[in-house]
Amino acid sequence: MSPRIAYVVKVYPRLSETFIVNEILALEAQGADVSVYSLNPPKDGRFHERLGRVRASVTYLPAMGQAQLLETATEDAALLAPHREMLGRHVWSALESGDLSALRTLGKGLALARELRAAPVDHIHAHFATSAAEAAGIAATLTGLPFSFTAHAKDIYVHDYVDQALRERLEAARFCVTVCDANAAYLRDLAPQARIERVYNGLDLEEFAVPDLSGRSSATILSVGRLVPKKGLDTLLLACAELARRGVPFRCDLAGTGPEEAALRAMIADLELEPRVRLLGAISNEEARRRMGGAAVFALPARITDDGNRDALPTVLLEALATGTPVVSTPVTGIPEIVGEDEAGRLVPPDDPERLADALQELLASTDDRALYGRRGRARAERLFNGAHSARRLLDLFTGTATPAPQPSQVLDAAALR
């Protein structure tokens, strides 16, 4: 019988979380019966074009106020009685901290447990280590089902989140999946008794034709992603200004939307970068792949922000590799695991527009170097970031048949780039 997996997420679908859609599709291709439980409905009307291929049912868990919580507790008293201590801890923690969102998450966990008693599954898996994982853990305790979660970046590094709560969640789960070796080392240090498994996010490489690099002579620098501080796009604009000062011919296209859009637009004007630098707005994944296939280089000068937020394993860099596009990025979290040591592109220190401009100029000037990085990048994507291989590993973990995790890959030491 196909393994039945309940996927618990905070919002489904969410355009910026294409990796979840990719993962569900890959699991379904491996024969898994996936059902999605979302804590909240989406507010953004823009969706991934691959969403229509997902077979999984989607259930939106109802919100519960205090009255509904009491009503549910009364109706399910016999089932909840053995778990009074766990439930009391959640209620007391919320009241003591004044954080009523914890009560809302408790309500979601109770609602999820009800759903899973009506439609049994074999395993509960959540994405992100915060509210979705907490609700999944509550439901697992109430139903006796095993649960796990995938930890990404913001959910484990941002200072607002409490290490003690994360540690307890890691130790309560059957295992925690995380998306890069850098994350895994951090989590193992935080919770040595927890089982941490690194499984890279993967791509459906059949959607990325093996690139023809022979005639690619573009001078276009491309960046795709949300316009937020952790992407370091202000550094990219300063690097573009330096390239212009040096007389380097180039065009830079930035695709995406976000809270930094107005500031970036003003910066482009102040630096007199028009028309060489353009903000394209939101584009589809299909258009992003097409633009990557025609770009000379993909740039993502990621940084760690003051609150600890960062990228862990940016999907856009995996896609750049798959399209044979060399990348210039920074040694933040799992990015060195994508690029390798001078294998698929260049790594420069964060917040260093001069070094970024140097790397971009060198790649723009050398068709041979771009082609070499492109070939090696595609081979690296096939070797490390094949979605079918990642899905097989996840299924083995969900069903308890997984072999010991592979040894961590060599991670480039950021200190060497300073």
Buried (B, 14 or more C-beta within 10 A) or exposed (E): EEBBBBBBBBBBBBBBBBBBBBBBBBBBBBEBBBBBBBBBEBEEEEEBEBBEEBEBEBBBBEEBEEEBBEEBBEEBEEBBEEEEEBBEEBBEBBEEEEEEEBBBBBBBBBBBBBBBBEEEBBBBBBBBBBBBBBBBBBBBBBBEBBBBBBBBBBBBBBEEBEEEBBBBBBEBBBBBBBBBBBBBBBBBEBBEEBBBBBBBBBBBBEBBEEBEBEEBEBBBBBBBBBBBBBBBBBBBBBBBBBBBEEEBEBBBBBBBBBEBBEEBBEBBEEBEBEEBBBBBEBBEBEBBBEBBBEBBBBBBBBBBBEEBBBBBBBBBBBBBBBBBBBBBBBBBBBBBBBBBEEBBBBBBBBBBBEBBBBBBBBBBEBBEBBBBBBBBBBBBBBEBBBBBBBBBBBBBBBEEEBEEBEEEBEBBEBEEBE
